[in-house]
Amino acid sequence: MTDAQILAMANDVIEAQDHLLAGSAVHPIEVPLGRPQIRWLDDLQCWITRGQVLRCHLSDNEQRGLVVWIDDEKLDVDAFARLLVSYAGWGMRITFVDESEVCEPPDVIIQDPED
């Protein structure tokens, strides 16, 4: 590929992400259970999200490094960070729940944990 083709492809990805995110700023899209939440882009050699809500499971490897499981895909910290970088400039909320509850939106209690 030429530099111009690579730049055009990268710009197409950014434009598509901007378009997708503009519509989901108020109502994030969660991919239904059983459908893939992420997809691999061969051209960019990275994962991207298909929606704006991710159901994940956390584990660690032999070196105590973080492993993030999305669907049946095992992402190390670098791969997970590359997946998130498409949301640079946005915010996110992380809610930790029991592994068996990851598919259900939790009831959140707002309070200082020390109270």
Backbone bond lengths (Angstrom), bond angles and torsions (degrees), N, CA, C in turn:
res aa  C-N    CA-C-N  psi(-1)  N-CA   C-N-CA  omega(-1)  CA-C   N-CA-C  phi
1 M - - - 1.457 - - 1.527 109.56 -
2 T 1.302 114.97 145.66 1.461 119.01 177.05 1.525 109.29 -82.67
3 D 1.311 116.27 164.22 1.464 120.62 176.66 1.528 110.81 -58.62
4 A 1.318 116.90 -38.96 1.470 121.00 -179.94 1.530 110.81 -64.69
5 Q 1.328 117.18 -39.41 1.464 120.49 178.76 1.528 111.01 -67.11
6 I 1.323 116.36 -41.51 1.468 120.81 178.39 1.523 110.01 -63.02
7 L 1.323 117.24 -45.19 1.466 121.21 178.87 1.524 110.89 -63.23
8 A 1.314 117.77 -41.95 1.467 121.07 179.08 1.528 110.59 -63.36
9 M 1.330 117.37 -41.04 1.454 121.06 178.96 1.534 110.58 -65.46
10 A 1.314 116.91 -44.24 1.467 120.61 178.81 1.524 110.33 -62.17
11 N 1.319 117.15 -41.87 1.465 120.75 178.22 1.530 111.50 -64.74
12 D 1.326 117.25 -37.15 1.466 120.93 176.57 1.524 111.02 -62.71
13 V 1.337 116.60 -41.77 1.466 121.03 178.64 1.525 109.98 -63.57
14 I 1.320 117.35 -45.80 1.469 121.43 179.65 1.519 110.66 -62.03
15 E 1.321 117.44 -43.59 1.467 120.98 179.45 1.528 110.99 -63.07
16 A 1.328 116.69 -42.20 1.469 120.45 179.10 1.519 110.97 -65.26
17 Q 1.335 117.17 -40.44 1.464 120.80 178.57 1.525 110.62 -66.06
18 D 1.324 117.02 -43.23 1.465 120.49 178.24 1.523 111.07 -60.18
19 H 1.331 116.28 -42.36 1.461 121.02 179.19 1.527 110.63 -63.60
20 L 1.318 116.27 -44.99 1.458 121.33 179.96 1.524 110.89 -64.23
21 L 1.319 116.77 -45.16 1.465 120.74 -177.66 1.518 112.34 -69.18
22 A 1.315 118.01 -33.10 1.470 120.45 -179.07 1.524 110.72 -60.78
23 G 1.299 118.27 -37.30 1.452 121.36 179.95 1.510 113.73 -81.14
24 S 1.321 117.82 -15.55 1.462 120.03 -175.94 1.519 112.87 -107.67
25 A 1.327 117.95 8.03 1.460 120.33 -177.86 1.517 111.82 -61.25
26 V 1.326 117.19 -35.71 1.455 121.11 -179.18 1.522 111.15 -95.67
27 H 1.319 117.53 -35.32 1.458 122.39 -176.69 1.525 109.96 -127.22
28 P 1.347 117.71 88.22 1.462 119.42 179.60 1.527 111.52 -59.52
29 I 1.304 115.98 143.90 1.458 122.14 -179.87 1.522 109.08 -94.34
30 E 1.338 115.32 128.31 1.462 121.34 173.77 1.518 107.89 -109.11
31 V 1.313 116.05 125.72 1.458 121.67 179.65 1.531 108.46 -68.94
32 P 1.325 118.22 133.93 1.472 120.55 -179.27 1.529 112.44 -59.21
33 L 1.339 115.30 151.69 1.464 120.94 175.53 1.522 109.82 -55.05
34 G 1.315 115.41 140.59 1.456 120.34 179.19 1.516 114.12 89.75
35 R 1.323 117.60 -12.30 1.464 121.53 177.14 1.526 108.02 -104.50
36 P 1.328 119.23 147.27 1.474 120.43 -178.76 1.526 112.29 -65.92
37 Q 1.333 115.57 133.52 1.460 121.53 178.83 1.523 112.35 -87.61
38 I 1.318 115.95 -21.96 1.468 121.20 -178.99 1.526 108.39 -131.66
39 R 1.332 114.97 159.58 1.462 119.05 174.63 1.527 108.72 -140.86
40 W 1.313 115.39 152.62 1.457 123.11 -177.75 1.513 109.61 -91.34
41 L 1.337 116.30 130.99 1.464 121.18 174.36 1.523 107.85 -102.60
42 D 1.325 115.99 108.67 1.466 120.51 179.82 1.522 111.74 -59.29
43 D 1.340 115.71 -43.82 1.464 119.77 -175.74 1.530 112.50 -60.35
44 L 1.345 116.81 -39.07 1.469 120.48 -177.80 1.521 112.97 -99.71
45 Q 1.334 116.45 -6.07 1.460 122.14 179.72 1.531 112.33 55.31
46 C 1.344 114.96 50.00 1.464 119.18 178.08 1.524 109.63 -155.33
47 W 1.325 114.76 164.50 1.456 122.39 175.04 1.517 109.11 -88.58
48 I 1.328 116.88 148.22 1.460 121.43 171.03 1.529 107.61 -131.67
49 T 1.328 115.98 156.75 1.455 119.88 178.89 1.520 109.88 -83.65
50 R 1.318 115.95 152.92 1.464 121.37 175.14 1.521 110.71 -98.23
51 G 1.305 117.99 -18.12 1.461 124.05 177.48 1.515 108.70 -137.36
52 Q 1.311 116.64 -166.95 1.464 120.22 -178.82 1.529 112.62 -112.33
53 V 1.318 117.53 2.28 1.465 122.55 175.54 1.521 106.92 -117.94
54 L 1.328 116.60 129.58 1.460 120.77 178.46 1.526 109.95 -118.32
55 R 1.323 115.68 128.46 1.457 121.40 171.45 1.528 106.00 -96.33
56 C 1.324 116.25 117.98 1.462 120.99 -173.27 1.526 110.68 -128.71
57 H 1.313 115.04 157.70 1.461 122.65 170.60 1.520 106.63 -123.65
58 L 1.324 115.98 140.58 1.457 121.37 -179.02 1.519 110.27 -108.07
59 S 1.311 115.15 140.75 1.461 121.35 172.22 1.526 106.77 -146.84
60 D 1.313 115.71 -174.58 1.460 118.96 176.74 1.519 108.83 -133.03
61 N 1.331 114.52 162.21 1.459 119.83 178.96 1.529 109.70 -99.32
62 E 1.313 116.69 -172.30 1.466 121.64 -177.09 1.529 112.85 -61.99
63 Q 1.331 116.86 -26.99 1.476 121.15 -179.86 1.522 111.17 -94.14
64 R 1.318 118.07 12.89 1.465 124.59 -177.71 1.520 111.94 64.99
65 G 1.329 117.24 24.48 1.455 122.32 174.19 1.519 109.78 -83.74
66 L 1.307 116.21 148.33 1.456 121.71 -178.56 1.523 111.62 -68.48
67 V 1.328 115.36 137.98 1.455 123.34 172.49 1.526 106.87 -125.24
68 V 1.317 116.55 128.68 1.461 122.07 179.21 1.526 107.63 -111.28
69 W 1.324 116.06 122.97 1.459 121.92 178.29 1.516 108.64 -100.88
70 I 1.308 116.76 121.96 1.465 122.76 173.78 1.522 105.50 -124.09
71 D 1.330 115.32 122.34 1.457 120.47 -170.03 1.531 106.23 57.74
72 D 1.295 119.44 -127.16 1.466 121.14 176.81 1.523 111.63 -107.08
73 E 1.327 116.08 18.23 1.463 120.89 -177.84 1.526 109.90 -96.94
74 K 1.315 115.22 134.83 1.469 123.11 -179.52 1.523 108.39 -101.25
75 L 1.341 116.79 111.48 1.461 121.59 -178.49 1.521 109.22 -110.14
76 D 1.339 115.91 128.87 1.460 118.23 172.08 1.525 108.34 -79.14
77 V 1.322 116.54 178.35 1.465 120.92 -176.24 1.522 111.52 -57.96
78 D 1.323 117.41 -42.12 1.464 120.23 -178.66 1.533 111.68 -65.00
79 A 1.320 117.12 -43.69 1.465 120.28 179.66 1.531 110.69 -65.79
80 F 1.336 116.63 -39.21 1.462 120.19 178.79 1.526 110.21 -66.35
81 A 1.331 117.50 -41.11 1.463 120.87 178.22 1.521 111.06 -63.70
82 R 1.326 117.76 -40.79 1.467 120.62 177.63 1.527 110.64 -63.70
83 L 1.340 117.17 -34.74 1.458 120.69 177.03 1.529 109.98 -65.24
84 L 1.333 117.31 -40.43 1.460 121.47 -177.38 1.523 113.69 -75.93
85 V 1.316 118.57 -23.63 1.463 120.91 -173.38 1.528 111.97 -62.56
86 S 1.325 118.10 -22.30 1.466 119.27 177.58 1.529 111.15 -67.83
87 Y 1.320 116.82 -13.11 1.469 121.31 177.74 1.531 111.90 -102.31
88 A 1.308 118.19 15.74 1.470 120.91 177.69 1.523 109.13 -54.81
89 G 1.315 116.55 133.05 1.450 121.86 -177.70 1.521 112.63 96.85
90 W 1.308 117.26 -10.28 1.463 122.85 177.61 1.524 108.62 -102.22
91 G 1.300 117.35 174.77 1.460 122.34 174.70 1.513 109.05 -112.79
92 M 1.328 116.01 168.87 1.456 119.27 174.85 1.517 109.27 -150.46
93 R 1.312 115.16 154.96 1.452 122.78 175.40 1.518 106.86 -115.89
94 I 1.303 116.08 135.80 1.455 120.47 176.80 1.520 107.03 -115.98
95 T 1.305 116.65 124.94 1.454 122.06 178.37 1.522 107.58 -119.47
96 F 1.321 116.46 120.08 1.463 120.43 179.34 1.521 109.03 -91.02
97 V 1.315 116.11 125.53 1.459 122.50 179.63 1.527 108.27 -133.94
98 D 1.321 115.97 164.36 1.451 120.78 174.86 1.524 108.80 -58.29
99 E 1.314 116.57 145.94 1.462 121.59 -177.24 1.530 112.25 -53.63
100 S 1.315 116.75 -33.93 1.463 120.14 -178.68 1.528 112.87 -73.89
101 E 1.340 117.45 -12.67 1.463 121.82 -176.65 1.529 113.53 -105.78
102 V 1.327 117.82 5.61 1.463 121.03 -171.79 1.534 113.25 -64.79
103 C 1.306 117.90 -20.11 1.468 120.75 -178.22 1.525 113.07 -89.35
104 E 1.316 117.66 -5.49 1.458 121.44 -178.18 1.526 110.73 -113.39
105 P 1.325 118.71 131.41 1.467 119.74 174.54 1.537 109.43 -62.69
106 P 1.326 117.47 127.48 1.468 119.08 -175.67 1.524 112.22 -79.32
107 D 1.318 115.79 155.96 1.461 121.49 168.40 1.519 105.80 -82.27
108 V 1.303 116.82 117.41 1.467 121.75 -175.40 1.525 109.41 -95.89
109 I 1.323 116.58 133.96 1.459 123.01 175.16 1.515 107.15 -103.35
110 I 1.316 117.02 125.49 1.462 120.55 179.36 1.517 108.62 -96.61
111 Q 1.321 115.49 111.80 1.469 122.29 177.48 1.517 108.69 -167.02
112 D 1.294 116.45 158.48 1.454 121.18 174.72 1.524 107.53 -75.54
113 P 1.346 118.85 126.15 1.468 120.63 -176.71 1.516 113.46 -59.22
114 E 1.311 118.41 -21.33 1.464 121.01 -178.68 1.522 112.72 -86.44
115 D 1.349 118.00 -7.57 1.475 120.50 178.29 1.502 112.11 -81.24
